[in-house]
Amino acid sequence: MNTERSLLPVDIVMDPSWWNAHAGITFDEDFFYHPAKRVESERKMAEGLYERWGQYGLGDKDSRDLPVVGAVHLASGFLL
């Protein structure tokens, strides 16, 4: 039996209304279909999470503009 405690691999995502209220991000057609808008929004979300909860390992202080597949920080369940 392993007596050491280990952390579970989990991630936290926020509801679109939370992102809109706290970061002013809108999840319109541009968010899902225009790469530049999507990359900018994902970077803004990563930095916003870091500002609020970076001490707990959430977000990125200096997020880079990288394309991602699927919404990383959004509980939308939408994948192109």
Secondary structure, 3 states (H helix, E strand, C coil): CCCCCCCCCCCCCECHHHHHHHHCCCCCHHHHHCHHHHHHHHHHHHHHHHHHHHHHCCCCCCCCCCCCCCCCCECCCCCC
